[in-house]
Amino acid sequence: MQALIEISDKQYLVKTGDRLFVPHQKAEVGNVIDIKPLAHIDQEKTSMKPSGTVQLKVLEHLKDEKVIVFKKKRRKRYQKRNGHRQLMTQVEVL
């Protein structure tokens, strides 16, 4: 069985045992987060009014890959280069 969940305005299709990288969550490593699913999906049918919760176990907090931001204005001798690494949380679906 699969479930559609929403975390920080992003939707994920998950099943038991999946590991995901989601936007940073305010939970300590080892804690369990309960989330209400948006839908349950079986082979035969889809339930849009699901019951129960999906449990996510926090595995670690880390940073995503670096994204380079480069700005330039031609003929004005202006250019700027910045990097950014987004905070992420790795979770496992229980």
NORDABEL-V348254 format. One record per residue. N is the residue number from 1. RES is the residue in three letters. SS is DSSP state (A for helix, B for strand, O for the rest). D_CENTER is the distance of its C-alpha to the mean C-alpha in Angstrom with 1 decimal. Layout:
n=N res=RES ss=SS d_center=D_CENTER
n=N res=RES ss=SS d_center=D_CENTER
This chain:
n=1 res=MET ss=O d_center=19.8
n=2 res=GLN ss=B d_center=16.4
n=3 res=ALA ss=B d_center=14.4
n=4 res=LEU ss=B d_center=12.3
n=5 res=ILE ss=B d_center=9.9
n=6 res=GLU ss=B d_center=8.5
n=7 res=ILE ss=B d_center=6.2
n=8 res=SER ss=O d_center=7.3
n=9 res=ASP ss=O d_center=9.0
n=10 res=LYS ss=B d_center=6.5
n=11 res=GLN ss=B d_center=7.8
n=12 res=TYR ss=B d_center=7.4
n=13 res=LEU ss=B d_center=10.8
n=14 res=VAL ss=B d_center=11.2
n=15 res=LYS ss=O d_center=14.4
n=16 res=THR ss=O d_center=15.8
n=17 res=GLY ss=O d_center=15.3
n=18 res=ASP ss=O d_center=12.1
n=19 res=ARG ss=B d_center=10.1
n=20 res=LEU ss=B d_center=6.4
n=21 res=PHE ss=B d_center=4.9
n=22 res=VAL ss=B d_center=2.1
n=23 res=PRO ss=B d_center=4.7
n=24 res=HIS ss=O d_center=7.9
n=25 res=GLN ss=O d_center=9.1
n=26 res=LYS ss=O d_center=12.9
n=27 res=ALA ss=O d_center=13.7
n=28 res=GLU ss=O d_center=15.9
n=29 res=VAL ss=O d_center=15.6
n=30 res=GLY ss=O d_center=16.9
n=31 res=ASN ss=O d_center=16.2
n=32 res=VAL ss=B d_center=15.1
n=33 res=ILE ss=B d_center=12.9
n=34 res=ASP ss=B d_center=14.3
n=35 res=ILE ss=B d_center=12.6
n=36 res=LYS ss=O d_center=14.9
n=37 res=PRO ss=O d_center=14.1
n=38 res=LEU ss=O d_center=15.1
n=39 res=ALA ss=B d_center=17.1
n=40 res=HIS ss=B d_center=18.5
n=41 res=ILE ss=B d_center=19.5
n=42 res=ASP ss=O d_center=22.5
n=43 res=GLN ss=O d_center=24.8
n=44 res=GLU ss=O d_center=27.3
n=45 res=LYS ss=O d_center=25.6
n=46 res=THR ss=B d_center=22.6
n=47 res=SER ss=B d_center=22.6
n=48 res=MET ss=O d_center=21.2
n=49 res=LYS ss=O d_center=22.4
n=50 res=PRO ss=O d_center=20.7
n=51 res=SER ss=O d_center=21.7
n=52 res=GLY ss=O d_center=20.3
n=53 res=THR ss=O d_center=16.9
n=54 res=VAL ss=B d_center=14.1
n=55 res=GLN ss=B d_center=14.0
n=56 res=LEU ss=B d_center=11.3
n=57 res=LYS ss=B d_center=12.9
n=58 res=VAL ss=B d_center=11.7
n=59 res=LEU ss=B d_center=13.0
n=60 res=GLU ss=B d_center=12.8
n=61 res=HIS ss=B d_center=11.9
n=62 res=LEU ss=B d_center=12.3
n=63 res=LYS ss=B d_center=12.5
n=64 res=ASP ss=O d_center=11.3
n=65 res=GLU ss=O d_center=14.4
n=66 res=LYS ss=O d_center=16.9
n=67 res=VAL ss=B d_center=17.3
n=68 res=ILE ss=B d_center=21.0
n=69 res=VAL ss=B d_center=22.3
n=70 res=PHE ss=B d_center=25.9
n=71 res=LYS ss=B d_center=28.3
n=72 res=LYS ss=B d_center=31.8
n=73 res=LYS ss=B d_center=34.8
n=74 res=ARG ss=O d_center=37.5
n=75 res=ARG ss=O d_center=41.0
n=76 res=LYS ss=O d_center=40.1
n=77 res=ARG ss=O d_center=39.3
n=78 res=TYR ss=B d_center=35.9
n=79 res=GLN ss=B d_center=32.8
n=80 res=LYS ss=B d_center=29.8
n=81 res=ARG ss=B d_center=27.1
n=82 res=ASN ss=B d_center=24.0
n=83 res=GLY ss=B d_center=21.0
n=84 res=HIS ss=B d_center=17.6
n=85 res=ARG ss=O d_center=14.8
n=86 res=GLN ss=O d_center=11.5
n=87 res=LEU ss=B d_center=10.6
n=88 res=MET ss=B d_center=7.5
n=89 res=THR ss=B d_center=7.4
n=90 res=GLN ss=B d_center=8.1
n=91 res=VAL ss=B d_center=8.5
n=92 res=GLU ss=B d_center=11.1
n=93 res=VAL ss=B d_center=12.0
n=94 res=LEU ss=O d_center=15.5
